[in-house]
Amino acid sequence: MSFSISDLLADADFEQPQIAIAQASQNEDQVALFDSDTDLSEDEMEELTHSNKNSAENQFYIQDKIDHPQLNIVKDSTMDSLIELLQKKEFKNIIVMTGAGVSTAVGIPDFRSPETGIYSNLGKFDLPHPEDMFDIEYFLYNPQPFYTVMKDLLPKKVKPSKTHYFIRLLADKGILLRHYTQNIDTLERVAGVPEELLVESHGSFHTAHCVGIKDKPGCRKEYSREFIREKVAAQEVPYCTECGGLVKPDIVFFGEELPQKFFDCYYEDFQKCDLLLVFGTSLKVQPFCNLIDFAKIDTPRCLINNKLAGVTGHPRKGFDFSGSFQKYRRDVFYKGNCDDGAVILAKHMGLEEELNELVNTSEQELSF
């Protein structure tokens, strides 16, 4: 069964930009990536998570959990609660979602960090908005900034992080249902996560295609990562050898369609999911950030990130780490880096020794 962008946005029940929904409904082949306009600030999420001021509706959910202990999938939002659950229950259909935080540990910059993020290092290009660097219309008009950033900001050689190898171990053990990643660096592939279990939600650098130039479509000839790397190293913009169009890595820019595999898999996957692990993402980009809402309402979910994310205050949407505005208490938050969280999980899932061996013995690395 396949589902579309309009299904995802409508079912998620967020107040989406109407133009995005309209465009999706008119042409299902044009699935646009866009920033969420509904997310709360970190302070607002903190208040929702830790405030003692609860509405009558909040008090109802709190009292309901007292009266019906079975609604408490976890006892609180700490990692200890998830560890306790791991010791009681065997999980067989784990979904892992990842963002840039799983790769920053190995030297790949994220997008939004104030000083080190990609968006904070674009001043010399005098862009109207930092996001224009990854806007398909701007790229077709002026591709040079994108390729300059590729050369300046991406490290030459990197190895996967512990988190990448933890996900690989889940696959090896047959308990990884699917891995959904926002990342475009392909480190999941390098770590050995099988392609059939991987959904590169925003595309990747693994391949590239001719996309043409402004007002002229490309021939879609495929090119390798090596072709792009050689051109970038020579400070050249890569052009198609067949039609002269621009060659762009198969990463999803704002305004471009998401990979079809994303829509083919997400609904059935999240209905099967019995444990959702979310690593290193601010959950700010649609439609990826809506995925957490498609797990069943009693499925335990864990966010491992350096700050709160995905809290909405909605009774059906987003995380509820306070246990005060959703029916089930099932959300856990570990504040810290992804690798530390992955190591804790590996230890209590009996995978610590295998994780250490995999990290220490792997020779695979990625060259940009």
ABEGO torsion letter per residue (X at the ends): XBBBAAAAAAAAGBBBBAAAAAAAAABAABBBBBBBAABBBAAAAAAAAABABBBAAAAAAAAAAAABAAABABABABAAAAAAAAAABBBABBBBBBBAAAAAAAGBBBAABAAABAAAAAAAAGBABAAAAABAAAAAABAAAAAAAAAAABBABBBBBAAAAAAAAAAAAGABABBBBABAAGAAAAAGBBAAABBBAAEBAABBBBAEBBGBBBAGBBBBAAAAAAAAAAGBBBBBAAAGBBBBBBBBBBGBBBBAAAAAAAAAAAAABABBBBBGBAGABOAAAAAAAABBAABBBBBBBABBBGBAGBAABEBBAAGAABABBABBBBBEBAAAAAAAAAAAAGAAAAAAAAAAABABBBBX
